[in-house]
Amino acid sequence: MDEPSAEQWIASFAEAVGAEAPDEGRIAELLKLAAIAAHSSERIAAPIACWIAGANGVDIERAIEVAEGLGEG
């Protein structure tokens, strides 16, 4: 059996945990936040930054803005 695509895996995971899967725009924003975090620090910062933002209800645009500011410092 072939591996599912990232989109299929994300949709299946979201359904399994009772959540709505992100649309393409939201995925792009999350990847932007992850990229900023990973390139400003170590790779581990990417998923943790996304988790912090999501778990605490931080607007993704605000999270990106903060991450960009930290990357400049």
Kinemage of the C-alpha trace (Angstrom):
@kinemage 1
@onewidth
@group {chain A} dominant
@subgroup {mainchain}
@vectorlist {calphas} color= white
{ca met a 1} P 0.000 0.000 0.000
{ca asp a 2} L 1.280 3.440 -0.901
{ca glu a 3} L 2.002 6.019 1.761
{ca pro a 4} L -0.672 8.692 2.012
{ca ser a 5} L 0.162 12.176 0.823
{ca ala a 6} L 0.777 14.828 3.472
{ca glu a 7} L -2.689 16.240 2.813
{ca gln a 8} L -4.305 12.812 3.227
{ca trp a 9} L -2.366 12.110 6.410
{ca ile a 10} L -3.260 15.513 7.890
{ca ala a 11} L -6.949 15.037 7.037
{ca ser a 12} L -6.952 11.550 8.585
{ca phe a 13} L -5.154 12.772 11.706
{ca ala a 14} L -7.541 15.710 12.109
{ca glu a 15} L -10.555 13.432 11.752
{ca ala a 16} L -9.116 10.914 14.217
{ca val a 17} L -8.647 13.576 16.904
{ca gly a 18} L -11.982 15.270 16.178
{ca ala a 19} L -10.548 18.420 14.668
{ca glu a 20} L -10.952 20.288 11.412
{ca ala a 21} L -8.091 19.872 8.950
{ca pro a 22} L -6.376 23.125 7.947
{ca asp a 23} L -6.932 24.476 4.459
{ca glu a 24} L -4.075 25.189 2.043
{ca gly a 25} L -3.745 28.787 3.241
{ca arg a 26} L -3.458 27.780 6.880
{ca ile a 27} L -0.930 25.082 6.008
{ca ala a 28} L 1.170 27.686 4.185
{ca glu a 29} L 1.051 29.969 7.240
{ca leu a 30} L 2.053 27.151 9.579
{ca leu a 31} L 4.920 26.191 7.299
{ca lys a 32} L 6.058 29.827 7.252
{ca leu a 33} L 6.079 29.940 11.063
{ca ala a 34} L 7.901 26.614 11.193
{ca ala a 35} L 10.501 27.790 8.669
{ca ile a 36} L 11.189 31.003 10.569
{ca ala a 37} L 11.571 29.112 13.840
{ca ala a 38} L 13.820 26.434 12.350
{ca his a 39} L 16.062 28.863 10.500
{ca ser a 40} L 16.318 31.257 13.454
{ca ser a 41} L 17.305 28.529 15.902
{ca glu a 42} L 17.394 24.750 15.734
{ca arg a 43} L 14.968 22.525 13.817
{ca ile a 44} L 13.213 21.481 17.019
{ca ala a 45} L 11.924 25.050 17.354
{ca ala a 46} L 9.617 24.581 14.336
{ca pro a 47} L 7.051 22.112 15.704
{ca ile a 48} L 7.267 23.527 19.213
{ca ala a 49} L 6.587 27.093 18.015
{ca cys a 50} L 3.556 25.852 16.062
{ca trp a 51} L 2.328 23.932 19.106
{ca ile a 52} L 2.765 26.937 21.424
{ca ala a 53} L 0.810 29.173 19.055
{ca gly a 54} L -1.978 26.646 18.513
{ca ala a 55} L -2.309 25.448 22.100
{ca asn a 56} L -2.552 29.017 23.347
{ca gly a 57} L -4.887 30.394 20.681
{ca val a 58} L -2.307 32.778 19.252
{ca asp a 59} L -3.366 34.082 15.842
{ca ile a 60} L -1.035 32.608 13.233
{ca glu a 61} L -0.297 36.019 11.712
{ca arg a 62} L 0.705 37.321 15.153
{ca ala a 63} L 2.849 34.236 15.743
{ca ile a 64} L 4.646 34.806 12.428
{ca glu a 65} L 5.193 38.473 13.312
{ca val a 66} L 6.690 37.548 16.689
{ca ala a 67} L 8.874 34.833 15.161
{ca glu a 68} L 10.175 37.239 12.526
{ca gly a 69} L 11.050 39.707 15.290
{ca leu a 70} L 12.935 37.055 17.230
{ca gly a 71} L 14.794 36.077 14.075
{ca glu a 72} L 16.068 39.625 13.712
{ca gly a 73} L 17.520 39.658 17.208
